[in-house]
């Protein structure tokens, strides 16, 4: 029996890398790393649950709905025309998280993080008129930068993972190299801004 062709193996590997480096996964790594830096494992679990319920659940539900209806070709919202709805739901969910954090957890890292990610999504939404910024790379670079500033070893792991993630996004045809590079730049910039807040 002959195994899968090299091209199929390459695509399969790229898909798995892309799944591991999905923005949801990068957000989880970032939230847990930051929460552990500022608090206890219990704080990390509560922060992750809050972010998952308020932001990741609505965006995830949108992705599933759009793919099942055939409105999106894949869960990544890879076409430019699919992005406005993704950004609208993501920005609304983050605004809700920010409102909650300001009222109930003022001074927490969730406030700074929410402001930074809101700015990042808004910038990427505006840029979509000209370029489809890689959100995988933006969130990966954001997680790496923020965790490195916090002194977390997870930041080095995230940073080392970025080249493989960039490769996967290009191999899968989701982005051009320039879109991947812009995503990295935006993520690093926002991570630095969150650190400076």
Phi and psi in degrees as a GROMACS rama.xvg file:
@    title "Ramachandran Plot"
@    xaxis  label "Phi"
@    yaxis  label "Psi"
@TYPE xy
-93.3782  133.096  UNK-2
-74.7776  -179.891  UNK-3
-61.9633  148.459  UNK-4
-63.9103  154.913  UNK-5
-54.3128  -37.8899  UNK-6
-64.2641  -40.529  UNK-7
-67.1374  -40.4465  UNK-8
-63.2542  -40.6936  UNK-9
-62.7393  -45.7315  UNK-10
-64.5222  -39.8202  UNK-11
-64.0502  -44.37  UNK-12
-62.0398  -43.4924  UNK-13
-61.2329  -39.6644  UNK-14
-62.7992  -44.4286  UNK-15
-64.9437  -41.0238  UNK-16
-62.9404  -40.5724  UNK-17
-64.6591  -37.5527  UNK-18
-67.8015  -45.9369  UNK-19
-61.8971  -35.7539  UNK-20
-95.8793  18.1634  UNK-21
-59.761  147.262  UNK-22
-51.3153  -36.497  UNK-23
-60.0149  -43.3349  UNK-24
-66.311  -41.3958  UNK-25
-66.0285  -37.0791  UNK-26
-63.3854  -43.367  UNK-27
-61.4701  -44.7977  UNK-28
-61.4151  -44.0465  UNK-29
-63.3615  -47.5903  UNK-30
-62.5867  -47.7627  UNK-31
-64.7438  -44.1598  UNK-32
-61.672  -44.4991  UNK-33
-68.4093  -42.5531  UNK-34
-63.5411  -40.5239  UNK-35
-66.222  -33.8397  UNK-36
-66.0017  -41.4517  UNK-37
-93.473  -11.9467  UNK-38
-154.871  -142.69  UNK-39
-108.956  169.706  UNK-40
-56.9127  -34.5027  UNK-41
-62.8482  -41.0539  UNK-42
-61.9109  -40.9294  UNK-43
-63.147  -44.2134  UNK-44
-64.048  -43.2416  UNK-45
-65.2706  -42.5966  UNK-46
-63.6191  -43.2457  UNK-47
-64.1188  -42.2156  UNK-48
-62.6342  -43.6745  UNK-49
-61.31  -48.9948  UNK-50
-63.6581  -40.5742  UNK-51
-62.3898  -45.0159  UNK-52
-69.6623  -41.4525  UNK-53
-85.1805  -33.819  UNK-54
-115.018  -50.4679  UNK-55
-71.0526  -37.825  UNK-56
-62.0996  -49.9043  UNK-57
-62.668  -40.7874  UNK-58
-68.2105  -41.7365  UNK-59
-61.9125  -41.8754  UNK-60
-62.7719  -40.3048  UNK-61
-60.6581  -46.6403  UNK-62
-58.5163  -48.5995  UNK-63
-61.6202  -45.6063  UNK-64
-60.9493  -47.3922  UNK-65
-66.1382  -39.0124  UNK-66
-69.4349  -43.627  UNK-67
-63.7621  -35.15  UNK-68
-77.2407  -11.9684  UNK-69
82.6514  10.3909  UNK-70
-76.7456  -26.6557  UNK-71
-119.405  145.499  UNK-72
-73.4058  -28.5093  UNK-73
-158.4  170.762  UNK-74
-68.939  -11.9488  UNK-75
-80.5267  -5.89879  UNK-76
50.5853  57.1548  UNK-77
-73.8127  -20.9155  UNK-78
-89.363  144.034  UNK-79
-56.6134  -39.2921  UNK-80
-65.8393  -19.8614  UNK-81
-85.6648  -15.1522  UNK-82
-72.4563  -38.1367  UNK-83
-55.7764  -42.9419  UNK-84
-66.3272  -40.6447  UNK-85
-58.6251  -46.9037  UNK-86
-65.9476  -40.6128  UNK-87
-60.9776  -47.7061  UNK-88
-67.6792  -42.6092  UNK-89
-62.8074  -43.2178  UNK-90
-67.57  -41.3351  UNK-91
-62.2606  -43.2618  UNK-92
-64.4947  -41.661  UNK-93
-67.6512  -35.7868  UNK-94
-63.163  -38.9748  UNK-95
-64.576  -43.0951  UNK-96
-62.4782  -43.4614  UNK-97
-62.2315  -44.0466  UNK-98
-58.8042  -45.563  UNK-99
-61.3309  -47.0548  UNK-100
-63.7099  -39.9679  UNK-101
-64.8883  -40.443  UNK-102
-77.2318  -47.4294  UNK-103
-102.484  -19.7352  UNK-104
-137.114  52.0851  UNK-105
-61.5017  141.746  UNK-106
84.6897  -5.33396  UNK-107
-79.2096  163.466  UNK-108
-64.2708  -20.5171  UNK-109
-63.9759  -31.8708  UNK-110
-66.2669  -52.8603  UNK-111
-60.857  -44.6146  UNK-112
-62.8719  -43.3411  UNK-113
-63.7464  -42.0544  UNK-114
-62.5037  -45.0349  UNK-115
-62.8096  -46.8869  UNK-116
-69.733  -35.2802  UNK-117
-59.1462  -45.7425  UNK-118
-61.7109  -40.5523  UNK-119
-64.1708  -47.1283  UNK-120
-64.5413  -40.4632  UNK-121
-62.6304  -43.1441  UNK-122
-63.7997  -42.5642  UNK-123
-66.4973  -36.1476  UNK-124
-63.42  -44.9985  UNK-125
-65.5729  -41.7828  UNK-126
-65.864  -19.6096  UNK-127
-58.3336  -22.3484  UNK-128
-62.0582  -26.9123  UNK-129
-116.886  -33.3563  UNK-130
-149.696  143.707  UNK-131
-95.0507  89.3223  UNK-132
-61.8155  136.512  UNK-133
-73.5885  111.365  UNK-134
-72.1345  -31.0452  UNK-135
-56.483  -47.5959  UNK-136
-72.0137  -37.4984  UNK-137
-62.7247  -46.5642  UNK-138
-70.216  -35.0717  UNK-139
-63.8638  -46.031  UNK-140
-67.785  -36.7734  UNK-141
-61.8641  -47.3202  UNK-142
-61.761  -46.5989  UNK-143
-60.2776  -49.0974  UNK-144
-63.5572  -48.6645  UNK-145
-62.217  -45.2547  UNK-146
-67.58  -34.8882  UNK-147
-64.1799  -42.315  UNK-148
-62.8833  -30.8725  UNK-149
-80.7149  -7.20234  UNK-150
80.7275  19.8819  UNK-151
-85.7791  134.554  UNK-152
-61.412  -24.5098  UNK-153
-60.9652  -27.0419  UNK-154
-63.2317  -39.4698  UNK-155
-67.7972  -37.7985  UNK-156
-64.2714  -45.9484  UNK-157
-62.4014  -41.3977  UNK-158
-63.2695  -43.5143  UNK-159
-66.5796  -25.4105  UNK-160
-79.1562  -22.779  UNK-161
-56.4124  -43.462  UNK-162
-60.5553  -40.3709  UNK-163
-65.4193  -39.6757  UNK-164
-64.7873  -42.0922  UNK-165
-60.9973  -44.5391  UNK-166
-57.731  -44.6425  UNK-167
-63.7877  -39.0225  UNK-168
-67.8233  -36.0671  UNK-169
-74.1026  -45.1275  UNK-170
-60.981  -38.2919  UNK-171
-75.3842  -7.74665  UNK-172
76.0629  17.3079  UNK-173
-79.74  -28.7419  UNK-174
-146.824  156.509  UNK-175
-86.1757  163.933  UNK-176
-57.8112  -38.4574  UNK-177
-63.4899  -37.8906  UNK-178
-68.4734  -35.6708  UNK-179
-66.1601  -45.7939  UNK-180
-61.9633  -41.1479  UNK-181
-64.624  -39.2408  UNK-182
-59.6348  -44.0545  UNK-183
-62.0209  -46.1124  UNK-184
-59.6995  -47.5174  UNK-185
-62.4152  -45.5278  UNK-186
-61.7329  -44.0873  UNK-187
-62.9489  -42.8782  UNK-188
-62.1172  -45.2829  UNK-189
-68.4756  -38.7541  UNK-190
-59.7848  -41.8889  UNK-191
-64.755  -42.2193  UNK-192
-63.3303  -41.0246  UNK-193
-61.6583  -40.731  UNK-194
-62.9442  -37.2998  UNK-195
-79.9377  -17.7959  UNK-196
